[in-house]
């Protein structure tokens, strides 16, 4: 134990002591505080150095080394245990042999309270004794200073603050389980040992649960102003429950997060009224970087009604641990989205699988959509080509028939218009065949096989038209009905029919292939989609069960 209560150089009225920061240290009638001026209680100052000059050199078997703290009721010395050769904290009553019943009763309560608590985060008691009528306590010495000093020197991060208050809450849950209410928790009463572990000290205002607190006035204010609960500020000190310590833990957390106490007026009376009736400024308004859940935990501790705070200090510690683990806190019902995010943080592998499954499904859906659109375009293009090929096929057969008929009519009638018709249709036929070959290059072999027959036909037809122009119609007719013409005409017609058939077969094959490829991809996509959906269903079911197991 390295320090006791904040030092005070004022001498307040009877039953009250106010520290330098306006904190009420021991019992004071409520009306006396409300009637006090804004400068605090007490007007007579006494130099601390004079007190140090009167410090004894030795108490019992303890050599006094230094004064390390002084409060309204007692003083704490750093002392050397001459028997066990160790440094201890020695606490004595200021009034010494003139101490009244109230001082002695509180001294005894503190000794009993500390002795009952066997927990890492409490300052341990070594001895209770008296030397020439001077009662004293021998306590564990903590060389790490107080939490108050650390806040001033280096404010902690939100996570560090949560971790520290969680330890304090776990310690106070142990104390409450042992039937001890502290009633004066504050940063100055949290010390640190050589390992940096926090130790709660100063049980001078402690109360045992269910025990008659007869030495406390029915209406009196007890505690430290910046950290006392509304019920303490209202004067209902004798009816204090463990909820006052939960409030104080919330006030400590508020101080750690914001650097200030929840309520601070210009006078003691105003500060008390703020504690009783005021609403604390939200933590995130003062420190926007503070996590929302940690703010929620803090403000729940500072609720005016004890019923609205955590039921036990253990529940407060559990909620702080949940926050530190990234789990939903119980101070409020987490939204489904917050539960999902929290679950995801605590379950990275299933989350990764789920996200991967969603990504795979999205990619698959996109690929299916793109491929479907692509296949649709391909099929549509092929269908257009098929229509064009079939159109050209019919056009080629028709134009070929027109050429044959034009020659026959010219030889029969001798009219020149049929030659003109022939001259017009011949390039149209050549153009149609050329377009068909561009669409179906594989049909080139079919047309190459009839090139000779086609050339022979063109030659014979040119001769026939020449005879018609000379009015030798009989000779022209005989030429068009000769064996040579009919043979070449038959060869050309068969080649043209084969070419036409190949065009049709090619179009149907290409369309069927496109349909088959689309169907194969669709089956593969559906199979993969089913697999992904299965993974998602399993992941979502696991997530749902996990969320349902979360405490309400």
LOSELUM-921237 format. One record per residue (C-alpha): residue number from 1; z, y, x; residue in one letter. Coordinates in steps of 0.5 Angstrom, whole numbers, always signed. Each point is the difference from the previous one (the first is absolute). Layout:
(node NUM (Z Y X) a);
...
This chain:
(node 1 (+0 +0 +0) x);
(node 2 (-2 +6 +3) x);
(node 3 (+1 +6 -5) x);
(node 4 (+4 +1 -6) x);
(node 5 (-1 +5 -5) x);
(node 6 (-4 +7 +1) x);
(node 7 (+5 +4 +4) x);
(node 8 (+3 +6 -4) x);
(node 9 (+4 +6 +2) x);
(node 10 (+2 +2 -7) x);
(node 11 (+6 -1 -4) x);
(node 12 (-1 -1 -7) x);
(node 13 (+5 +1 -6) x);
(node 14 (+4 -6 -1) x);
(node 15 (-4 -7 -2) x);
(node 16 (-6 +2 +3) x);
(node 17 (-4 +1 +7) x);
(node 18 (-7 +2 +0) x);
(node 19 (-4 -1 +7) x);
(node 20 (-5 +5 +3) x);
(node 21 (-6 -2 -4) x);
(node 22 (+4 +1 -7) x);
(node 23 (+1 -8 -1) x);
(node 24 (+7 -1 -3) x);
(node 25 (+4 -5 +4) x);
(node 26 (+6 -2 -4) x);
(node 27 (+2 +1 -7) x);
(node 28 (+0 +7 -3) x);
(node 29 (+1 +2 -8) x);
(node 30 (-6 +1 -3) x);
(node 31 (+2 +7 -3) x);
(node 32 (+2 +2 +7) x);
(node 33 (-7 -1 +3) x);
(node 34 (-4 +3 -6) x);
(node 35 (+5 +6 +1) x);
(node 36 (-1 +1 +7) x);
(node 37 (-5 +5 +4) x);
(node 38 (-7 -2 +2) x);
(node 39 (+3 +0 +7) x);
(node 40 (+4 -6 -1) x);
(node 41 (+7 -2 +0) x);
(node 42 (+5 +3 +5) x);
(node 43 (+1 +6 +4) x);
(node 44 (+4 -1 +6) x);
(node 45 (-3 -2 +6) x);
(node 46 (+2 -4 +6) x);
(node 47 (-3 -1 +6) x);
(node 48 (-2 -7 +2) x);
(node 49 (+2 +0 +7) x);
(node 50 (+7 +2 -2) x);
(node 51 (+0 -7 -3) x);
(node 52 (-3 -3 +5) x);
(node 53 (+6 +3 +5) x);
(node 54 (+5 -3 -5) x);
(node 55 (-3 -7 +1) x);
(node 56 (+5 -6 +2) x);
(node 57 (-2 -3 +7) x);
(node 58 (+2 -7 -3) x);
(node 59 (+2 -3 -6) x);
(node 60 (+3 -7 +0) x);
(node 61 (-4 -4 +5) x);
(node 62 (-6 +4 +0) x);
(node 63 (-2 +6 +5) x);
(node 64 (-4 +6 -4) x);
(node 65 (-6 +2 +4) x);
(node 66 (-3 +5 -5) x);
(node 67 (+0 +2 -7) x);
(node 68 (-7 -2 -4) x);
(node 69 (+1 +2 -7) x);
(node 70 (+5 +4 -4) x);
(node 71 (+0 +0 -8) x);
(node 72 (+5 +2 -6) x);
(node 73 (+5 -5 +1) x);
(node 74 (-1 -3 +7) x);
(node 75 (-3 +0 +7) x);
(node 76 (-3 -5 +4) x);
(node 77 (+1 -1 +8) x);
(node 78 (-4 -4 +5) x);
(node 79 (+5 -4 +3) x);
(node 80 (+1 -5 +5) x);
(node 81 (+4 -6 -2) x);
(node 82 (+4 -1 +6) x);
(node 83 (+2 -8 -2) x);
(node 84 (-8 -2 -1) x);
(node 85 (-3 +5 +5) x);
(node 86 (-5 +2 -6) x);
(node 87 (-2 +7 -3) x);
(node 88 (+2 +0 -7) x);
(node 89 (+0 +6 -6) x);
(node 90 (+7 +2 -1) x);
(node 91 (+1 +3 -7) x);
(node 92 (+7 +3 -2) x);
(node 93 (+2 +5 -6) x);
(node 94 (+0 +7 +2) x);
(node 95 (+7 +1 -4) x);
(node 96 (+3 -5 +5) x);
(node 97 (+7 -2 -2) x);
(node 98 (+0 +6 -5) x);
(node 99 (-6 -4 -4) x);
(node 100 (+1 +0 -8) x);
(node 101 (+0 -6 -4) x);
(node 102 (-8 +1 -2) x);
(node 103 (-2 +0 +8) x);
(node 104 (+4 -6 +1) x);
(node 105 (-3 -3 -6) x);
(node 106 (-7 +1 +2) x);
(node 107 (+1 -2 +7) x);
(node 108 (+3 -6 -2) x);
(node 109 (-6 -1 -5) x);
(node 110 (-5 +1 +6) x);
(node 111 (+3 -5 +4) x);
(node 112 (+0 -5 -5) x);
(node 113 (-7 +1 -2) x);
(node 114 (-3 +0 +7) x);
(node 115 (+4 -6 +1) x);
(node 116 (-3 -4 -6) x);
(node 117 (-7 +1 +2) x);
(node 118 (-3 -5 +5) x);
(node 119 (-7 +3 +1) x);
(node 120 (-4 +2 +6) x);
(node 121 (-2 +7 -3) x);
(node 122 (+8 +2 -1) x);
(node 123 (+4 +3 +5) x);
(node 124 (+5 -6 +2) x);
(node 125 (+8 +2 +0) x);
(node 126 (+4 -3 +6) x);
(node 127 (+7 +2 -2) x);
(node 128 (+5 +4 -4) x);
(node 129 (+6 +3 +2) x);
(node 130 (+5 +6 +1) x);
(node 131 (+2 +4 +6) x);
(node 132 (+6 +4 -1) x);
(node 133 (-1 +1 -7) x);
(node 134 (-7 +1 +1) x);
(node 135 (-5 -5 -4) x);
(node 136 (-6 -2 +4) x);
(node 137 (-6 -4 -1) x);
(node 138 (-4 -3 +6) x);
(node 139 (-7 -1 -2) x);
(node 140 (-7 -3 +4) x);
(node 141 (-3 +6 +4) x);
(node 142 (-7 +1 -1) x);
(node 143 (-3 +4 +5) x);
(node 144 (-7 +1 -3) x);
(node 145 (+2 +6 -4) x);
(node 146 (-1 +2 -7) x);
(node 147 (-6 -1 -5) x);
(node 148 (+1 +8 -1) x);
(node 149 (-1 +1 +7) x);
(node 150 (-6 -4 +0) x);
(node 151 (-3 +3 -6) x);
(node 152 (+1 +7 +3) x);
(node 153 (-3 -3 +7) x);
(node 154 (-6 -4 -2) x);
(node 155 (-1 -1 -8) x);
(node 156 (-2 -7 -1) x);
(node 157 (-7 -3 -3) x);
(node 158 (+0 -2 -8) x);
(node 159 (+0 -7 +3) x);
(node 160 (+6 +1 +5) x);
(node 161 (+4 +3 -6) x);
(node 162 (-2 -5 -5) x);
(node 163 (+3 -5 +5) x);
(node 164 (+6 +3 +2) x);
(node 165 (+2 +2 -7) x);
(node 166 (-2 -8 -2) x);
(node 167 (+6 -2 +6) x);
(node 168 (+5 +5 -3) x);
(node 169 (-2 -2 -7) x);
(node 170 (+1 -8 +2) x);
(node 171 (+7 +2 +3) x);
(node 172 (+2 +4 -6) x);
(node 173 (-2 -6 -4) x);
(node 174 (+5 -4 +4) x);
(node 175 (+5 +5 -1) x);
(node 176 (+0 +1 -7) x);
(node 177 (+0 -8 -1) x);
(node 178 (+7 +1 +4) x);
(node 179 (+2 +5 -5) x);
(node 180 (+0 +6 +4) x);
(node 181 (-4 +6 -2) x);
(node 182 (-1 +5 +6) x);
(node 183 (-1 +7 -4) x);
(node 184 (-2 +4 +6) x);
(node 185 (-6 -3 +3) x);
(node 186 (-4 +5 +4) x);
(node 187 (-4 +1 +7) x);
(node 188 (+6 +2 +3) x);
(node 189 (+4 -6 -2) x);
(node 190 (-6 -5 +3) x);
(node 191 (+1 -1 +7) x);
(node 192 (-4 -4 +5) x);
(node 193 (+2 -6 +5) x);
(node 194 (-2 -1 +7) x);
(node 195 (-6 -4 -3) x);
(node 196 (-2 +5 -5) x);
(node 197 (+3 -3 -6) x);
(node 198 (+2 +4 -5) x);
(node 199 (+8 +0 -2) x);
(node 200 (+3 +3 -6) x);
(node 201 (+7 +3 +1) x);
(node 202 (+5 +4 -3) x);
(node 203 (+3 -3 -6) x);
(node 204 (+5 +6 -1) x);
(node 205 (-2 +1 -7) x);
(node 206 (-1 -8 -1) x);
(node 207 (+2 -3 -7) x);
(node 208 (+1 -7 -2) x);
(node 209 (-4 -2 -6) x);
(node 210 (+5 -1 -6) x);
(node 211 (+6 +3 +4) x);
(node 212 (+4 +6 -3) x);
(node 213 (-2 +6 +4) x);
(node 214 (+7 +3 -1) x);
(node 215 (+0 +5 +6) x);
(node 216 (-7 +3 -3) x);
(node 217 (+1 +5 -5) x);
(node 218 (-4 -1 -7) x);
(node 219 (-4 +5 +1) x);
(node 220 (-2 +1 +7) x);
(node 221 (-6 +1 +5) x);
(node 222 (+0 -5 +5) x);
(node 223 (-6 -1 +5) x);
(node 224 (-5 +4 +4) x);
(node 225 (-4 +5 -4) x);
(node 226 (-7 -2 +3) x);
(node 227 (+1 -7 -2) x);
(node 228 (+5 +0 -6) x);
(node 229 (-2 -3 -6) x);
(node 230 (+0 +4 -7) x);
(node 231 (+6 -4 -2) x);
(node 232 (+4 +2 +6) x);
(node 233 (-3 +7 -1) x);
(node 234 (+3 +0 -7) x);
(node 235 (+7 -2 +2) x);
(node 236 (+0 -7 -2) x);
(node 237 (+2 -3 +7) x);
(node 238 (+5 -5 -3) x);
(node 239 (-5 -3 -4) x);
(node 240 (-5 -1 +6) x);
(node 241 (-5 -6 +0) x);
(node 242 (-4 -3 +5) x);
(node 243 (-5 +4 -3) x);
(node 244 (+2 +6 +4) x);
(node 245 (-1 -3 +7) x);
(node 246 (-7 -2 -3) x);
(node 247 (-1 +8 -2) x);
(node 248 (+2 +1 +7) x);
(node 249 (-5 -5 +4) x);
(node 250 (-5 +4 -4) x);
(node 251 (+2 +7 +2) x);
(node 252 (+0 -3 +7) x);
(node 253 (-7 -3 -1) x);
(node 254 (-2 +7 -3) x);
(node 255 (+3 +4 +6) x);
(node 256 (-4 -5 +5) x);
(node 257 (-7 +1 -4) x);
(node 258 (+1 +7 -1) x);
(node 259 (+5 +3 +5) x);
(node 260 (+4 +3 -5) x);
(node 261 (+5 -2 -5) x);
(node 262 (-2 -1 -7) x);
(node 263 (+4 +6 -3) x);
(node 264 (+2 +6 +4) x);
(node 265 (+3 +7 -3) x);
(node 266 (+2 +6 +3) x);
(node 267 (+7 -2 -2) x);
(node 268 (+4 -6 -1) x);
(node 269 (+1 +2 -7) x);
(node 270 (-8 +0 -1) x);
(node 271 (-1 -6 +4) x);
(node 272 (+5 -4 -4) x);
(node 273 (-4 +2 -7) x);
(node 274 (-6 -2 +3) x);
(node 275 (+2 -7 +2) x);
(node 276 (+3 +0 -7) x);
(node 277 (-6 +3 -4) x);
(node 278 (-6 +1 +5) x);
(node 279 (-6 -4 +1) x);
(node 280 (-2 -1 +7) x);
(node 281 (-7 +2 +3) x);
(node 282 (-4 -6 +1) x);
(node 283 (-1 -3 +7) x);
(node 284 (-7 +0 +0) x);
(node 285 (+0 +8 -2) x);
(node 286 (+4 +1 +6) x);
(node 287 (-4 -5 +5) x);
(node 288 (-6 -2 -3) x);
(node 289 (-1 -6 +5) x);
(node 290 (+6 -4 -3) x);
(node 291 (-2 -6 -3) x);
(node 292 (+0 +0 -8) x);
(node 293 (+4 -6 -1) x);
(node 294 (+5 +2 +5) x);
(node 295 (+1 +7 -4) x);
(node 296 (+1 -4 -6) x);
(node 297 (+6 -4 +3) x);
(node 298 (+3 +6 +3) x);
(node 299 (+0 +4 -7) x);
(node 300 (+2 -6 -4) x);
(node 301 (+7 +0 +5) x);
(node 302 (+0 +7 -2) x);
(node 303 (+0 -1 -8) x);
(node 304 (+6 +4 -3) x);
(node 305 (+2 -6 -4) x);
(node 306 (+3 -6 +4) x);
(node 307 (-3 -4 -5) x);
(node 308 (-7 +2 +2) x);
(node 309 (+1 -1 +7) x);
(node 310 (-1 -7 +3) x);
(node 311 (+6 -5 -2) x);
(node 312 (+2 -2 +7) x);
(node 313 (-1 +3 +7) x);
(node 314 (-3 -7 +1) x);
(node 315 (-6 +1 -5) x);
(node 316 (-1 +7 +4) x);
(node 317 (+0 -4 +6) x);
(node 318 (-5 -5 -3) x);
(node 319 (-5 +5 -3) x);
(node 320 (+0 +4 +7) x);
(node 321 (-2 -7 +3) x);
(node 322 (-5 -1 -5) x);
(node 323 (-3 +7 +2) x);
(node 324 (+0 -2 +8) x);
(node 325 (-3 -7 -2) x);
(node 326 (-6 +4 -4) x);
(node 327 (+3 -3 -6) x);
(node 328 (+0 +3 -7) x);
(node 329 (+7 +3 -1) x);
(node 330 (+4 -1 -6) x);
(node 331 (+2 +8 -1) x);
(node 332 (-6 +0 -5) x);
(node 333 (-5 -5 -3) x);
(node 334 (-6 +0 +5) x);
(node 335 (-7 +1 -3) x);
(node 336 (-4 -6 +0) x);
(node 337 (-4 +3 +5) x);
(node 338 (+6 +2 +5) x);
(node 339 (+2 -8 -1) x);
(node 340 (-7 -2 +2) x);
(node 341 (+0 +4 +6) x);
(node 342 (+7 -2 +2) x);
(node 343 (-2 -7 -1) x);
(node 344 (-6 +1 +4) x);
(node 345 (+4 +3 +6) x);
(node 346 (+5 -6 +0) x);
(node 347 (-5 -5 -1) x);
(node 348 (-6 +2 +5) x);
(node 349 (-4 -7 +0) x);
(node 350 (+0 -1 -7) x);
(node 351 (-2 +7 -1) x);
(node 352 (-6 +0 +6) x);
(node 353 (-2 -7 -4) x);
(node 354 (+0 +4 -7) x);
(node 355 (-4 +6 +3) x);
(node 356 (-5 -4 +4) x);
(node 357 (-1 -4 -6) x);
(node 358 (-1 +7 -4) x);
(node 359 (-5 +2 +5) x);
(node 360 (-3 -6 +0) x);
(node 361 (-1 +0 -7) x);
(node 362 (-3 +7 +0) x);
(node 363 (-5 -2 +6) x);
(node 364 (-2 -6 -4) x);
(node 365 (-1 +4 -6) x);
(node 366 (-4 +6 +3) x);
(node 367 (-4 -6 +4) x);
(node 368 (-1 -3 -7) x);
(node 369 (-2 +6 -3) x);
(node 370 (-5 +2 +5) x);
(node 371 (-3 -7 +1) x);
(node 372 (-1 +0 -8) x);
(node 373 (-3 +7 +0) x);
(node 374 (-4 -2 +6) x);
(node 375 (-2 -7 -3) x);
(node 376 (-2 +4 -6) x);
(node 377 (-4 +5 +3) x);
(node 378 (-4 -6 +4) x);
(node 379 (-1 -4 -6) x);
(node 380 (-2 +6 -4) x);
(node 381 (-5 +2 +6) x);
(node 382 (-3 -7 +0) x);
(node 383 (+0 +0 -7) x);
(node 384 (-5 +6 +0) x);
(node 385 (-4 -3 +6) x);
(node 386 (+0 -6 -5) x);
(node 387 (-3 +4 -5) x);
(node 388 (-5 +4 +5) x);
(node 389 (-2 -7 +3) x);
(node 390 (-1 -3 -7) x);
(node 391 (-4 +6 -2) x);
(node 392 (-4 +0 +6) x);
(node 393 (-1 -7 -1) x);
(node 394 (-3 +1 -7) x);
(node 395 (-4 +6 +2) x);
(node 396 (-3 -4 +6) x);
(node 397 (-2 -5 -5) x);
(node 398 (-3 +5 -5) x);
(node 399 (-4 +4 +5) x);
(node 400 (-3 -7 +3) x);
(node 401 (-2 -1 -7) x);
(node 402 (-3 +7 -1) x);
(node 403 (-4 -1 +6) x);
(node 404 (-3 -6 -2) x);
(node 405 (-2 +2 -7) x);
(node 406 (-3 +7 +3) x);
(node 407 (-5 -4 +4) x);
(node 408 (-1 -5 -6) x);
(node 409 (-1 +6 -5) x);
(node 410 (-4 +4 +5) x);
(node 411 (-5 -6 +1) x);
(node 412 (-1 -1 -7) x);
(node 413 (-1 +7 -3) x);
(node 414 (-2 +4 +7) x);
(node 415 (+4 +6 -2) x);
(node 416 (+3 +3 +6) x);
(node 417 (+6 +2 -3) x);
(node 418 (+3 -7 +2) x);
(node 419 (-2 +1 +7) x);
(node 420 (+4 +6 +0) x);
(node 421 (+6 -4 -4) x);
(node 422 (-1 -5 +6) x);
(node 423 (+1 +6 +5) x);
(node 424 (+6 +3 -3) x);
(node 425 (+4 -7 -1) x);
(node 426 (-2 -3 +7) x);
(node 427 (+5 +5 +4) x);
(node 428 (+5 -1 -5) x);
(node 429 (+0 -7 +1) x);
(node 430 (+1 +0 +7) x);
(node 431 (+5 +5 +0) x);
(node 432 (+4 -4 -5) x);
(node 433 (+0 -6 +5) x);
(node 434 (+2 +4 +5) x);
(node 435 (+6 +3 -3) x);
(node 436 (+2 -8 -2) x);
(node 437 (-1 -2 +7) x);
(node 438 (+5 +6 +2) x);
(node 439 (+5 -3 -5) x);
(node 440 (-1 -7 +2) x);
(node 441 (-2 -1 +7) x);
(node 442 (+0 -7 -1) x);
(node 443 (-6 +0 -4) x);
(node 444 (-4 +2 +5) x);
(node 445 (-2 -7 +2) x);
(node 446 (-3 -1 -7) x);
(node 447 (-4 +6 +0) x);
(node 448 (-3 -1 +7) x);
(node 449 (-2 -7 -3) x);
(node 450 (-5 +3 -5) x);
(node 451 (-3 +6 +5) x);
(node 452 (-6 -4 +1) x);
(node 453 (-1 -1 -7) x);
(node 454 (+1 +7 -2) x);
(node 455 (-5 +3 +5) x);
(node 456 (-5 -5 -2) x);
(node 457 (+1 +2 -8) x);
(node 458 (+0 +8 +2) x);
(node 459 (-7 -2 +4) x);
(node 460 (-3 -4 -6) x);
(node 461 (+2 +6 -5) x);
(node 462 (-3 +5 +4) x);
(node 463 (-6 -4 +0) x);
(node 464 (+0 -1 -7) x);
(node 465 (+1 +8 -1) x);
(node 466 (-6 +1 +4) x);
(node 467 (-4 -4 -4) x);
(node 468 (+3 +3 -6) x);
(node 469 (-2 +7 +2) x);
(node 470 (-7 -3 +1) x);
(node 471 (+0 -2 -7) x);
(node 472 (-1 -8 +3) x);
(node 473 (+6 -2 -5) x);
(node 474 (-3 -7 +0) x);
(node 475 (+1 -1 +7) x);
(node 476 (+7 +4 +0) x);
(node 477 (+2 -5 -6) x);
(node 478 (-2 -6 +4) x);
(node 479 (+4 +3 +6) x);
(node 480 (+6 +0 -3) x);
(node 481 (-1 -7 -3) x);
(node 482 (-2 -3 +6) x);
(node 483 (+4 -6 +4) x);
(node 484 (+2 +5 +5) x);
(node 485 (+3 +5 -4) x);
(node 486 (+4 -5 -4) x);
(node 487 (+3 -4 +6) x);
(node 488 (+2 +7 +3) x);
(node 489 (+3 +2 -7) x);
(node 490 (+4 -6 -1) x);
(node 491 (+3 +0 +7) x);
(node 492 (+2 +7 -1) x);
(node 493 (+2 -1 -7) x);
(node 494 (+5 -6 +3) x);
(node 495 (+2 +4 +5) x);
(node 496 (+2 +6 -4) x);
(node 497 (+3 -4 -5) x);
(node 498 (+4 -3 +6) x);
(node 499 (+2 +7 +2) x);
(node 500 (+2 +2 -7) x);
(node 501 (+5 -7 +0) x);
(node 502 (+3 +2 +7) x);
(node 503 (+2 +7 -3) x);
(node 504 (+3 -3 -6) x);
(node 505 (+4 -5 +4) x);
(node 506 (+2 +4 +6) x);
(node 507 (+3 +5 -5) x);
(node 508 (+4 -5 -4) x);
(node 509 (+3 -3 +6) x);
(node 510 (+2 +7 +3) x);
(node 511 (+4 +2 -7) x);
(node 512 (+3 -7 +0) x);
(node 513 (+2 +0 +7) x);
(node 514 (+3 +7 -1) x);
(node 515 (+4 -3 -6) x);
(node 516 (+3 -6 +4) x);
(node 517 (+2 +5 +5) x);
(node 518 (+4 +4 -4) x);
(node 519 (+3 -5 -4) x);
(node 520 (+2 -4 +7) x);
(node 521 (+3 +7 +2) x);
(node 522 (+4 +1 -7) x);
(node 523 (+3 -7 +0) x);
(node 524 (+2 +1 +7) x);
(node 525 (+3 +7 -2) x);
(node 526 (+3 -3 -6) x);
(node 527 (+4 -5 +4) x);
(node 528 (+2 +5 +6) x);
(node 529 (+2 +4 -6) x);
(node 530 (+4 -5 -3) x);
(node 531 (+4 -2 +7) x);
(node 532 (+1 +8 +1) x);
(node 533 (+3 +0 -8) x);
(node 534 (+4 -6 +1) x);
(node 535 (+3 +3 +7) x);
(node 536 (+2 +7 -4) x);
(node 537 (+3 -4 -6) x);
(node 538 (+4 -4 +5) x);
(node 539 (+2 +7 +4) x);
(node 540 (+1 +4 -7) x);
(node 541 (+5 -6 -3) x);
(node 542 (+4 +0 +7) x);
(node 543 (+0 +7 -1) x);
(node 544 (+2 +0 -7) x);
(node 545 (+6 -5 +1) x);
(node 546 (+2 +4 +6) x);
(node 547 (+1 +6 -4) x);
(node 548 (+3 -3 -6) x);
(node 549 (+6 -2 +5) x);
(node 550 (+1 +7 +2) x);
(node 551 (+7 +2 -2) x);
(node 552 (-1 +5 -6) x);
